[in-house]
Amino acid sequence: MVNLIIIVEGQTEEAFIKDVLTPHLSRLNVFPRALLVTTKKTRIRRYKGGGSQYKHYKKTILNSIKQFSATDNYFSSMIDLYKLPRGFPGNAEAQTIRDKFSRISFLEDKLKTDINHPRNQFMPYLQLHEFEAILFSKPDAFKYKYPFDDSKVNELKAEIETFTNPELIDDDNPPSKRIKKKLRTYEKVADAPILALEIGLDIIRQKCPHFNEWISKLESLSNLT
């Protein structure tokens, strides 16, 4: 059995890991657990989610590695490239890399180096460009949640056709803004995990190559059991 702790930025990613990734990976004897980034801690309360500064992620990851120090514990992350936390290692240099897949791989390498897990058991992942990108893997899935907005869903489908794959939907008009513009009742935390479940992990992996690489790495942990 391998335990996998994934540090995430919000409740949407937390629900996605619980509802979509866990059923899949647990069949391979890999058991994920999502931990929300801690942004502030007082004597009576710990504030979690939505970290805008890299120092919050680094501290949460390092504390998790310290807390879950057993050799069968592995670690990962799920952080959006869009509005990347301030102070993220290598971000200034990454802006000179035009190819988005090369850029995100560069940033993941910088994150891995900065965390420097003593047994090399941290596998960072950044989402191109944000979580909602994976929902464009099958825009028709929006009809499941918004059955009376067919015309708006069709407009979303037309938008994705201008991109090679959903992960390349750009920073200037990111996936979440595109969805919210067409479907004004869309609520990220409540709706996104349900839509991802409706689409299914297989289709998301087919359409999103960088996401698929990450899942393949997590699946490979089953070889350690």
C-alpha positions in Angstrom: 0.0 0.0 0.0 1.2 3.5 -0.9 -0.2 6.6 0.7 -0.3 9.7 -1.5 -0.7 13.2 0.0 -1.6 15.8 -2.5 -1.4 19.5 -1.5 -4.2 21.4 -3.3 -5.2 25.0 -3.5 -9.0 24.7 -3.0 -12.0 22.7 -2.2 -12.7 22.0 -5.9 -9.4 20.1 -6.2 -10.0 18.4 -2.9 -13.4 17.1 -4.1 -11.9 16.0 -7.4 -9.2 13.9 -5.7 -11.8 12.4 -3.4 -14.5 11.6 -6.0 -12.5 11.0 -9.1 -8.9 10.1 -8.4 -9.3 8.0 -5.3 -11.7 5.4 -6.7 -9.2 4.9 -9.6 -5.9 4.9 -7.8 -7.2 2.8 -4.8 -7.8 -0.1 -7.2 -4.0 0.0 -7.8 -3.3 0.1 -4.0 -2.4 3.8 -4.1 -4.5 5.8 -1.7 -4.6 9.6 -2.2 -5.5 12.2 0.4 -5.9 15.9 -0.4 -4.6 18.5 1.9 -5.6 22.1 1.5 -2.8 24.7 1.6 -2.6 26.5 4.9 -2.6 30.2 4.4 -2.7 31.5 8.0 -2.7 30.0 11.5 -3.7 31.6 14.7 -4.0 30.1 18.2 -7.7 29.2 17.6 -8.0 28.7 13.9 -6.2 27.5 10.8 -7.1 29.1 7.5 -7.0 26.9 4.4 -7.3 27.1 0.7 -6.7 29.8 -2.0 -3.1 30.5 -1.2 -1.8 33.4 -3.3 1.8 33.2 -2.1 4.3 30.4 -2.8 5.6 30.5 0.8 2.2 29.1 2.0 2.5 26.1 -0.4 6.1 25.5 0.5 5.4 25.5 4.2 2.4 23.2 3.8 4.3 20.8 1.7 7.3 20.7 4.0 5.1 20.3 7.1 3.3 17.5 5.4 6.5 15.7 4.5 7.6 16.1 8.1 4.3 14.9 9.6 3.9 12.0 7.2 7.6 10.8 7.3 7.0 7.1 6.8 8.7 5.7 3.7 5.4 4.6 2.2 4.1 8.1 2.0 4.5 10.0 -1.3 3.6 13.6 -2.1 2.3 15.6 -5.0 0.5 18.9 -5.7 -2.3 20.3 -7.7 -1.8 24.0 -8.3 -3.1 26.1 -11.2 -0.6 27.7 -13.6 -3.1 30.6 -14.0 -2.5 33.1 -11.3 0.5 31.1 -10.1 1.3 32.0 -6.4 3.6 34.9 -6.0 7.2 34.0 -5.4 7.0 30.6 -7.2 10.5 29.4 -7.9 11.6 30.0 -11.5 8.5 31.9 -12.6 10.3 34.9 -14.0 12.6 32.7 -16.1 9.6 30.5 -17.1 8.0 33.5 -18.8 10.6 33.3 -21.6 9.6 29.8 -22.5 7.0 30.0 -25.2 5.9 26.4 -25.4 3.4 25.9 -22.5 4.2 22.3 -21.9 7.9 23.1 -21.7 7.2 26.0 -19.4 5.1 24.0 -17.0 7.6 21.1 -16.9 10.3 23.7 -16.1 8.3 25.1 -13.2 7.5 21.6 -11.8 11.2 20.9 -11.9 11.9 24.1 -10.0 9.3 23.2 -7.4 10.7 19.7 -6.9 14.2 21.1 -6.5 13.0 23.8 -4.0 11.1 21.2 -1.9 14.0 18.8 -2.1 12.3 15.7 -0.5 15.1 13.7 1.2 14.0 10.5 -0.5 12.8 12.1 -3.8 9.2 11.2 -3.0 7.6 14.5 -4.1 6.0 14.5 -7.6 4.8 18.1 -8.3 2.0 18.8 -10.6 0.8 22.1 -12.0 -2.5 22.3 -13.9 -2.4 23.9 -17.4 -3.9 26.6 -17.1 -6.4 25.9 -14.3 -8.7 23.2 -13.1 -11.6 24.1 -15.4 -9.5 23.2 -18.4 -10.2 19.5 -17.9 -14.0 20.3 -18.1 -13.5 21.2 -21.7 -12.5 17.6 -22.4 -16.1 17.0 -23.1 -18.2 20.2 -23.2 -21.4 18.2 -23.7 -21.1 17.2 -20.0 -22.3 20.7 -19.1 -25.7 19.7 -20.5 -25.9 17.2 -17.6 -25.8 20.1 -15.1 -27.4 22.8 -17.3 -30.0 21.0 -19.4 -31.8 24.2 -20.4 -28.7 26.0 -21.7 -28.0 24.0 -24.8 -27.2 27.0 -26.9 -24.6 28.3 -24.4 -23.0 24.9 -24.1 -22.7 24.8 -27.9 -20.9 28.1 -27.8 -18.5 26.6 -25.3 -17.9 23.7 -27.6 -17.2 26.1 -30.4 -14.5 27.8 -28.3 -12.6 24.7 -27.6 -12.4 23.9 -31.2 -9.9 26.7 -31.7 -7.4 24.9 -29.4 -5.4 21.8 -29.9 -6.4 20.5 -26.5 -8.2 21.9 -23.4 -4.9 22.5 -21.5 -3.9 25.2 -24.0 -6.9 27.5 -23.3 -5.1 30.7 -22.6 -4.3 33.0 -19.7 -6.0 36.0 -21.2 -9.4 34.3 -21.3 -9.0 31.2 -19.0 -11.5 28.3 -18.8 -13.3 29.5 -15.7 -14.1 32.9 -17.2 -15.3 31.3 -20.4 -17.6 29.0 -18.5 -18.9 31.8 -16.2 -19.6 34.1 -19.1 -21.8 31.5 -20.8 -23.3 29.8 -17.8 -23.8 32.4 -15.1 -25.0 30.1 -12.5 -21.8 28.0 -12.6 -20.2 27.6 -9.2 -16.7 26.2 -9.2 -16.7 24.3 -5.9 -20.2 22.9 -6.2 -20.3 22.2 -10.0 -16.7 21.4 -11.2 -16.2 18.1 -9.4 -19.6 16.8 -10.5 -18.9 17.7 -14.1 -15.5 16.0 -13.9 -17.1 12.9 -12.6 -19.7 13.0 -15.4 -16.9 13.4 -18.0 -14.8 10.5 -16.6 -11.1 10.1 -16.0 -10.5 8.2 -19.2 -11.8 11.0 -21.4 -9.9 13.7 -19.5 -6.7 11.8 -19.9 -7.3 11.4 -23.6 -7.8 15.1 -24.1 -5.3 16.5 -21.6 -1.7 15.2 -22.2 0.0 16.9 -19.2 -2.7 15.8 -16.9 -2.4 12.2 -18.3 1.4 12.3 -17.6 0.7 13.1 -14.0 -1.9 10.3 -13.5 0.5 7.9 -15.1 3.2 8.9 -12.6 0.8 8.4 -9.7 -0.3 5.0 -11.1 3.4 3.9 -11.3 3.5 4.1 -7.5 1.5 0.8 -7.6 4.8 -0.9 -8.6 6.1 -0.1 -5.1 3.5 -2.2 -3.4 
